[in-house]
Amino acid sequence: METTRLSTKGQIVLPLQIRTSRSWVPGMEFAVEETADGILLRPVGAFPETTLDQVAGCLRTKGKPKTIAQMDEAVQREVVRRHDSGRY
C-alpha cells in the first residue's frame, strides 16, 4: 500500500501504478463520493447516460431504412461467411 499527502491546495497525487493500471490520464473528471469506508473516486463517463429512445434515429443514413427481414438476412450471411472462413 502506498501513501500520499493532501497539499495546501487540497490536491492529492494518485500513485503512478494506480493511474497506469486504470488508464487514468491528466484532465479526467471523477465523481467523488463519501462512503462509510472512506472516499470513492469514480471516473465520469465521456457521455451522459441515455436511453435508446433518446438516441434512436440520430445517425444519418443513405437510402431507405432496412426492414427486419433484410437485417436478419444480412446477419445470417455474415454468420455463414465467418463460419466458412473458419472463424467460428
TIRO-2110 file (N, C-alpha, C; in Angstrom, 1 decimal):
// TIRO-2110
0.8, -1.2, 0.0, N, 1, A
0.0, 0.0, 0.0, CA, 1, A
0.9, 1.2, 0.0, C, 1, A
0.6, 2.2, -0.9, N, 2, A
1.3, 3.4, -0.9, CA, 2, A
0.5, 4.5, -0.2, C, 2, A
1.2, 5.6, 0.2, N, 3, A
0.6, 6.7, 0.8, CA, 3, A
0.8, 7.9, 0.0, C, 3, A
0.0, 9.0, 0.3, N, 4, A
0.1, 10.2, -0.4, CA, 4, A
-0.3, 11.3, 0.6, C, 4, A
-0.1, 12.6, 0.3, N, 5, A
-0.4, 13.7, 1.1, CA, 5, A
-1.4, 14.6, 0.5, C, 5, A
-2.2, 15.3, 1.3, N, 6, A
-3.1, 16.3, 0.8, CA, 6, A
-2.3, 17.6, 0.8, C, 6, A
-2.3, 18.3, -0.4, N, 7, A
-1.5, 19.6, -0.5, CA, 7, A
-2.3, 20.7, 0.1, C, 7, A
-1.6, 21.8, 0.3, N, 8, A
-2.3, 23.0, 0.8, CA, 8, A
-3.4, 23.5, -0.1, C, 8, A
-3.4, 23.1, -1.4, N, 9, A
-4.4, 23.4, -2.3, CA, 9, A
-5.5, 22.4, -2.4, C, 9, A
-5.5, 21.4, -1.5, N, 10, A
-6.5, 20.4, -1.4, CA, 10, A
-6.3, 19.3, -2.5, C, 10, A
-5.1, 19.2, -3.0, N, 11, A
-4.9, 18.2, -4.1, CA, 11, A
-4.2, 16.9, -3.5, C, 11, A
-4.5, 15.8, -4.1, N, 12, A
-3.9, 14.5, -3.8, CA, 12, A
-3.3, 13.9, -5.0, C, 12, A
-2.0, 13.5, -5.0, N, 13, A
-1.4, 12.8, -6.1, CA, 13, A
-1.7, 11.3, -6.0, C, 13, A
-2.3, 10.7, -7.0, N, 14, A
-2.5, 9.3, -7.0, CA, 14, A
-1.3, 8.6, -7.5, C, 14, A
-0.9, 7.5, -6.9, N, 15, A
0.4, 6.8, -7.3, CA, 15, A
0.3, 6.4, -8.8, C, 15, A
1.5, 6.5, -9.4, N, 16, A
1.6, 6.2, -10.8, CA, 16, A
1.1, 4.8, -11.2, C, 16, A
1.4, 3.8, -10.4, N, 17, A
0.9, 2.5, -10.6, CA, 17, A
-0.6, 2.4, -10.7, C, 17, A
-1.3, 3.1, -9.9, N, 18, A
-2.8, 3.1, -9.9, CA, 18, A
-3.3, 3.8, -11.1, C, 18, A
-2.7, 5.0, -11.4, N, 19, A
-3.1, 5.7, -12.6, CA, 19, A
-2.9, 4.9, -13.9, C, 19, A
-1.7, 4.2, -14.0, N, 20, A
-1.4, 3.4, -15.2, CA, 20, A
-2.3, 2.2, -15.3, C, 20, A
-2.5, 1.5, -14.2, N, 21, A
-3.4, 0.3, -14.3, CA, 21, A
-4.8, 0.6, -14.6, C, 21, A
-5.3, 1.8, -14.4, N, 22, A
-6.7, 2.2, -14.7, CA, 22, A
-6.8, 3.1, -15.9, C, 22, A
-5.6, 3.3, -16.5, N, 23, A
-5.6, 4.2, -17.7, CA, 23, A
-6.2, 5.6, -17.5, C, 23, A
-5.9, 6.1, -16.3, N, 24, A
-6.3, 7.5, -15.9, CA, 24, A
-5.3, 8.5, -16.4, C, 24, A
-5.7, 9.5, -17.1, N, 25, A
-4.8, 10.4, -17.7, CA, 25, A
-5.1, 11.8, -17.2, C, 25, A
-4.2, 12.8, -17.3, N, 26, A
-4.5, 14.1, -16.8, CA, 26, A
-5.7, 14.7, -17.5, C, 26, A
-6.5, 15.4, -16.8, N, 27, A
-7.7, 16.0, -17.3, CA, 27, A
-8.9, 15.2, -17.1, C, 27, A
-8.8, 13.9, -16.7, N, 28, A
-10.0, 13.1, -16.5, CA, 28, A
-10.8, 13.7, -15.3, C, 28, A
-12.1, 13.5, -15.4, N, 29, A
-13.0, 14.0, -14.4, CA, 29, A
-13.5, 12.8, -13.6, C, 29, A
-13.7, 13.0, -12.3, N, 30, A
-14.1, 12.0, -11.4, CA, 30, A
-15.3, 12.5, -10.5, C, 30, A
-16.2, 11.5, -10.2, N, 31, A
-17.3, 11.8, -9.3, CA, 31, A
-16.6, 11.4, -7.9, C, 31, A
-16.8, 12.2, -6.9, N, 32, A
-16.3, 12.0, -5.6, CA, 32, A
-17.4, 11.7, -4.6, C, 32, A
-17.4, 10.5, -4.0, N, 33, A
-18.5, 10.2, -3.1, CA, 33, A
-17.9, 9.8, -1.7, C, 33, A
-18.5, 10.3, -0.7, N, 34, A
-18.1, 9.9, 0.7, CA, 34, A
-18.9, 8.6, 1.0, C, 34, A
-18.2, 7.6, 1.5, N, 35, A
-18.8, 6.3, 1.9, CA, 35, A
-18.5, 6.0, 3.3, C, 35, A
-19.0, 5.0, 3.9, N, 36, A
-18.7, 4.6, 5.3, CA, 36, A
-17.3, 4.2, 5.4, C, 36, A
-16.7, 3.7, 4.3, N, 37, A
-15.3, 3.2, 4.4, CA, 37, A
-14.3, 4.3, 4.0, C, 37, A
-14.7, 5.4, 3.5, N, 38, A
-13.8, 6.5, 3.1, CA, 38, A
-14.3, 7.3, 1.9, C, 38, A
-13.4, 7.5, 0.9, N, 39, A
-13.8, 8.3, -0.2, CA, 39, A
-13.7, 7.4, -1.5, C, 39, A
-14.7, 7.5, -2.3, N, 40, A
-14.7, 6.7, -3.6, CA, 40, A
-14.6, 7.7, -4.8, C, 40, A
-13.6, 7.4, -5.6, N, 41, A
-13.4, 8.1, -6.9, CA, 41, A
-13.9, 7.3, -8.0, C, 41, A
-14.8, 7.8, -8.8, N, 42, A
-15.4, 7.1, -9.9, CA, 42, A
-15.2, 8.0, -11.2, C, 42, A
-14.5, 7.5, -12.2, N, 43, A
-14.4, 8.3, -13.4, CA, 43, A
-15.8, 8.6, -14.0, C, 43, A
-15.9, 9.8, -14.4, N, 44, A
-17.2, 10.3, -15.0, CA, 44, A
-17.1, 9.9, -16.5, C, 44, A
-18.2, 9.3, -17.0, N, 45, A
-18.2, 8.9, -18.4, CA, 45, A
-18.1, 10.0, -19.3, C, 45, A
-17.6, 9.7, -20.5, N, 46, A
-17.5, 10.8, -21.5, CA, 46, A
-18.8, 11.3, -22.0, C, 46, A
-19.8, 10.5, -21.9, N, 47, A
-21.2, 10.9, -22.3, CA, 47, A
-22.2, 10.6, -21.2, C, 47, A
-23.2, 11.5, -21.1, N, 48, A
-24.2, 11.2, -20.1, CA, 48, A
-24.9, 9.9, -20.4, C, 48, A
-25.5, 9.3, -19.4, N, 49, A
-26.2, 8.1, -19.6, CA, 49, A
-27.5, 8.4, -20.3, C, 49, A
-27.8, 7.6, -21.4, N, 50, A
-29.0, 7.9, -22.2, CA, 50, A
-29.8, 6.6, -22.4, C, 50, A
-31.0, 6.7, -22.9, N, 51, A
-31.8, 5.5, -23.3, CA, 51, A
-31.9, 5.5, -24.8, C, 51, A
-32.3, 4.3, -25.3, N, 52, A
-32.4, 4.1, -26.7, CA, 52, A
-33.4, 5.1, -27.3, C, 52, A
-34.5, 5.4, -26.6, N, 53, A
-35.4, 6.4, -27.1, CA, 53, A
-34.8, 7.8, -27.4, C, 53, A
-33.8, 8.1, -26.6, N, 54, A
-33.2, 9.4, -26.7, CA, 54, A
-32.2, 9.5, -27.9, C, 54, A
-31.7, 8.4, -28.4, N, 55, A
-30.7, 8.5, -29.5, CA, 55, A
-31.2, 7.8, -30.7, C, 55, A
-32.2, 7.0, -30.7, N, 56, A
-32.7, 6.3, -31.9, CA, 56, A
-33.0, 7.3, -33.0, C, 56, A
-32.4, 7.0, -34.2, N, 57, A
-32.7, 7.8, -35.4, CA, 57, A
-31.8, 9.0, -35.5, C, 57, A
-30.8, 9.1, -34.6, N, 58, A
-30.0, 10.3, -34.7, CA, 58, A
-28.8, 10.2, -35.7, C, 58, A
-28.5, 9.0, -36.2, N, 59, A
-27.5, 8.9, -37.2, CA, 59, A
-28.0, 9.0, -38.6, C, 59, A
-27.2, 9.6, -39.4, N, 60, A
-27.6, 9.8, -40.8, CA, 60, A
-27.5, 8.4, -41.6, C, 60, A
-28.4, 8.2, -42.5, N, 61, A
-28.3, 7.0, -43.3, CA, 61, A
-28.5, 7.4, -44.8, C, 61, A
-28.0, 6.5, -45.6, N, 62, A
-28.1, 6.7, -47.1, CA, 62, A
-29.2, 5.8, -47.5, C, 62, A
-30.2, 6.2, -48.3, N, 63, A
-31.2, 5.3, -48.8, CA, 63, A
-32.3, 5.1, -47.8, C, 63, A
-33.1, 4.1, -48.1, N, 64, A
-34.3, 3.8, -47.2, CA, 64, A
-33.8, 2.9, -46.1, C, 64, A
-34.5, 3.0, -44.9, N, 65, A
-34.2, 2.1, -43.8, CA, 65, A
-34.4, 0.6, -44.2, C, 65, A
-33.6, -0.3, -43.6, N, 66, A
-33.8, -1.7, -43.9, CA, 66, A
-34.9, -2.3, -43.1, C, 66, A
-35.5, -3.3, -43.6, N, 67, A
-36.6, -4.0, -42.9, CA, 67, A
-36.0, -5.0, -41.9, C, 67, A
-36.7, -5.5, -41.0, N, 68, A
-36.2, -6.5, -40.1, CA, 68, A
-35.8, -7.7, -40.8, C, 68, A
-36.5, -8.1, -41.9, N, 69, A
-36.2, -9.3, -42.7, CA, 69, A
-34.8, -9.1, -43.4, C, 69, A
-34.6, -7.9, -43.9, N, 70, A
-33.3, -7.6, -44.6, CA, 70, A
-32.2, -7.6, -43.6, C, 70, A
-32.4, -7.1, -42.4, N, 71, A
-31.3, -7.1, -41.4, CA, 71, A
-31.1, -8.6, -40.9, C, 71, A
-32.1, -9.4, -40.8, N, 72, A
-31.9, -10.8, -40.4, CA, 72, A
-31.1, -11.5, -41.5, C, 72, A
-31.4, -11.3, -42.8, N, 73, A
-30.7, -11.9, -43.9, CA, 73, A
-29.2, -11.5, -43.8, C, 73, A
-29.0, -10.2, -43.6, N, 74, A
-27.6, -9.8, -43.6, CA, 74, A
-26.8, -10.4, -42.4, C, 74, A
-27.4, -10.5, -41.3, N, 75, A
-26.8, -11.2, -40.2, CA, 75, A
-26.5, -12.7, -40.5, C, 75, A
-27.5, -13.3, -41.1, N, 76, A
-27.3, -14.7, -41.5, CA, 76, A
-26.2, -14.9, -42.5, C, 76, A
-26.1, -14.0, -43.5, N, 77, A
-25.0, -14.1, -44.5, CA, 77, A
-23.6, -13.9, -43.8, C, 77, A
-23.6, -13.0, -42.8, N, 78, A
-22.3, -12.8, -42.1, CA, 78, A
-21.9, -14.0, -41.3, C, 78, A
-22.9, -14.6, -40.6, N, 79, A
-22.6, -15.8, -39.8, CA, 79, A
-22.1, -16.9, -40.7, C, 79, A
-22.7, -17.1, -41.9, N, 80, A
-22.2, -18.1, -42.8, CA, 80, A
-20.9, -17.8, -43.3, C, 80, A
-20.6, -16.5, -43.7, N, 81, A
-19.3, -16.1, -44.2, CA, 81, A
-18.2, -16.4, -43.1, C, 81, A
-18.5, -16.0, -41.9, N, 82, A
-17.5, -16.2, -40.8, CA, 82, A
-17.3, -17.7, -40.6, C, 82, A
-18.4, -18.5, -40.6, N, 83, A
-18.2, -19.9, -40.3, CA, 83, A
-17.4, -20.6, -41.4, C, 83, A
-17.7, -20.2, -42.7, N, 84, A
-17.0, -20.8, -43.8, CA, 84, A
-15.5, -20.4, -43.8, C, 84, A
-15.2, -19.3, -43.2, N, 85, A
-13.8, -18.8, -43.2, CA, 85, A
-13.0, -19.5, -42.0, C, 85, A
-13.8, -20.3, -41.2, N, 86, A
-13.1, -20.9, -40.1, CA, 86, A
-13.1, -20.1, -38.8, C, 86, A
-13.7, -19.0, -38.9, N, 87, A
-13.7, -18.0, -37.7, CA, 87, A
-14.5, -18.5, -36.5, C, 87, A
-15.5, -19.2, -36.8, N, 88, A
-16.4, -19.8, -35.7, CA, 88, A
-16.6, -21.3, -35.9, C, 88, A
END
